[in-house]
């Protein structure tokens, strides 16, 4: 019996040497985040993990409307960054997020833009054109993705919601569906975040929305009460909110101005975001036309994304 016990203890100790991470090595954070933030957050993950090799960041990306049910069921996760503050406040109300300050914990903003297929075959120039007969419109389902909330808000403000709904040929469950549908000319127009539009520079036209209909969406980040590694979660959250973290967001077409005047519904009150919209339009031109100059004056911090898509375009030719 003693011999069996000694063998058991030896195996237990030996297994401990084989899996040191179980006993305090690398700590893995589970980060729930909206699909629309994927490009920037993946880069933030890479930079953060180099600074903190003892911390691993694992993402659960999905349409923002799915998170509450997911978190309610699993009761797992360290951080939460949905694509609209509305969804985070739902988590706050349920007691799922206990570490969030709405005055300070907003690292970046989505800004709404119009995209159409390359060449803009239906000559879409403004919000009003979505109501024209024969225009195939892509809308997001507000129950599953944050952009759907803004579709309804925007077109209701313009007084054309019923006509736009009648033109809708797609109800998307997540924002990439809208980008892909535009890219493949399945729809004639939709509204997406600038951060989605920037992923399709070669295949779409980007049309800034006049600022009274231009949505500014606060992107909150909070720590979940279920967090296994609260100190490490706070470390990552602080990095996201830092100047370096904000710069990474800006590289992916987020707006990072700390003050953007908006009305009570989140629509622009002035042209604060005009410069960022100009960079986005120029970035689309630069990918399609390699003679277009690419520098901080023309495309701002979007240089890396423009050059990446130029290489992709060449490889596909």
N, C-alpha and C positions, 0 to 999 in steps of 0.2 A: 504493500500500500504506500509506504514511504517512497519507494522507488518510483511509483506512478506519479506521486505528488511532485517529486523532484523533476521528473520529465515535463510535467505540466508547467511548472514554474519556469523551466528553461525555455520551453516553447513560447511562453508568454513574453519573456524577456527578449527572446530572439526576434519574435514578430514585432516587438516595439522598435528594434533597430531597423527592421525592414521598412517600417512606415513611420518615420519620425515626425511627419507633418501632422499626424493625428494628435501628437502630444505637444503641440505648441509651435510647430514650424510655420509654413506658409498659411496665411489666413485668407479664405476665399469669401469675398463679398458678393451677395446676390443683389443686383441693381435692376429694379423694374423701371423700364423707360419706354416712351412712345417711339414707334417706328420712325417718325419724322426726325428724331434726334440722332439716328444711328451713325451717320457719317462723322459728326463732330465728337460724339461720345466715344466712338472707337479710337479716334486719335487721342482723346484725353486719357483713355485707358492705357494706351501704349506709352505715353509720356509719364503718366503717374506710376505705372508699374516699374519703369526704369528708375524712378526716384525712390520707389519703395518696393524693392524686390521681394520683401516678405509678405506683400499683400497681392492677392490675385483678384481681379474684377471680372465677374461673370454677369452678362446682361440677359434679361428676359425682355425682349422687344415684342410689342404687339400694339394693336390699336388701343388708344387710351381708354375707350369705353369698356374694355374687357378686364381692366385691372382690379376693380373693386371686387368682382366675383372671384377672381383668381386669388387675391389676397385673403378674402373672407374664407375661402375654402382651405388654402394651404397654410395661412398664418406664418409665412416665411418671407424673408427679404430684409435687406439692410437699408437700402435707399429707394426713393420713389421720385421719378421725374416724368410726369405725364405731359402730353402736348397741349395742355390748357389748365389754368389754375382751378377751374371748376371741378376737375376730377380729383385734384389733390385735396381740395376743401371737403369733398365727399369723404375722403379717407380721414381727414381731421375730425369731421363730425362723428365718424364711427369709432374714433379713438385709435385708429391704426397709425396715424402720424402724430408723434408727440414732440418732435423737434423741427419746427418750421416758423420762421419769422417773415411775414409777407412784406415787410419793409426792406429787408436786407437779402433774402435768399432767392433773388431773381438774377441769375447770371446772364440771361440773354432773352431776346424776344423774337418770335416769329413775326413776319410781315406778309400780308397777303398780296399776291400778284396774279394776273391772268396769264395762262399759257394756252397756246393753240398749236396745232401741228405746224411743222416747218413750212414756211411760205404763207401761213395764215389764209387758207383757202376761202374762208367765209368773211374775211376782212373785218375781224373783230377789233374794235378800237376802244371800247369802253364797256362798263357794266350794262348799259342799256341794250347793247347788241345781243346779250344772252336771251332776250325776250323776242327776238325777231323770228318769224316763221321759218322753219327748216333748219334751224341751228341745233345740232345735237350736243346737248349739254351733259357734262359729267358732274354729279353731286356726290357728296359724302354722306353716309348714313350717320346722323348725329348720335345714335345709340352706340356706335362702335368706333367712330373716329372724330377727333376734335374739329377737323376742318369742316365737317358737316354742320356743326353749330354755327360756324361763320358764314357758310353759304346762306343759310336761312336768315341770319341777322342782316347780311349785306343786301340781299335782294328784297327783303321786307323794307329796309330803310329806303331803297330806291323805288319802292312801290310796284315791283314787277314780280313778286314771288310766285304768284299763281301762274303767270305766263312762263316763267323759267321752269317751274315744276312740270308743266305740260311739255316742255322741250327736253326734259331729262330722259336720257336713254341708258344711264348707268347710275346705280346706287352703290357706291364703293364702301367696302368694310374697312379699308385702310388707305392712307394717302398715296402710297406707291401705286395702287391700282389706277388712280387718276393720272399719274405721270405716265404709266405704261400705256394707258388707253390713248392718251394724247400723242405719245411717241409713235404709236402704230395706227394713228388716224381713225381710231374707232369712235372718237368724239371730236367735235369741232372746237370746243372751248371748255375750260374749267378754271376754278380758282384754287391755288395751292399756296403753301408757304414758299417764300423765296428759297428756303433751304432745300425744298423738293425740286423747284425749278432749276436750280444750279446743277443738278445731277443729269439734266437732259439738254445741255447747251447745244449739242449738235443737231438735235431732232425737233426742237420746239422753238416757237417765238415767245418772247417774254414781254408782256405789256404792263407797265406800272398802272396801278389803279389810282384815280384822282384821290387826293388825301382824305376827302370827307367820307369816302367809302373804303378807305384803306384800313384794314384791321391790324391792330398791334396786340399781340398775344404774349402775355407774361408767361415765362417758362420757369416754374418753381421747382426747387429741389428740397426734399425733406428726408428725415431719417425715420424709419419705421420703428414702432415700439417692439417689434419682434427681432430687431437687429441682434445678431449674435456677437458682433464685434463693433460696439458703439464707438470706441475711440478711433478705430480704423475708418469707420464710416464717416465720422466727423473730419478726419484727415482728408478723405477724398472730397467731401463736400466743400471744405475750405479751399481745396485746389480748384474745384469747379468755379468757385466764386472769386478766385484771385484774378489779377490782371492777366496772368499767363493763360489761365483757363478761358477767360473772356476773349482773348486774342484768338485762341483756337476756334471758338464759336464763330468769330468774325470771318475767319478763313473759309467757313462753310456757309456763308451768306446769312448768318444771323445778324440782327442789329443788336449792338451792345451799349448804345447810349444809355447812361444811367437815368436820364430824364427825357421822356418823350411825352409831350402834352397830348392827352387823349380826352374824349368826352366820357360820360358815365358808362357808355356801352363799349368802350375800347377802340373807337375810331379816331384817326388822327385829327388834330386840331390845326396843324400847320405842316410845313414841309421838312420837318426835322429828318425824316428818313429818305428824302429825295436823293441825296448823294449815294446812299447804299443801293437804291433802286437803279440809279444811273450806272453804277459799277456792274450790276447784274445784267442789264441790257447790253452793255459793252462786252461783257464776258461771252455772251451768246454770239455776238458778232465776231469776236476774236477766234472762237473755235471754228466757225464756219468759213472765216476768211483769214488765212495765215499772214496776209499783208497788214492786218490790223495790229497796231502797236500794243504790246502787253507790258504794262508797268503800273506802278501804284497810282499814277495819275488817271489811268484809263479804267483799271479794274480793281483798284484798291488792294485788299488782302486776298483776292480771288486768283492770284497769279498761279499758285500751285494747281488749283483745280482746272484752270484753263489749259495749262501745259499738259496735264494728265489726259484731258479729253482730246487735245490735239494729237497726242501720241496714239490714243485709241482709234481716232479717225484715220490716221495714216495706216495703222495696222490693218484696218478693215477695208482699205481701198484695194 
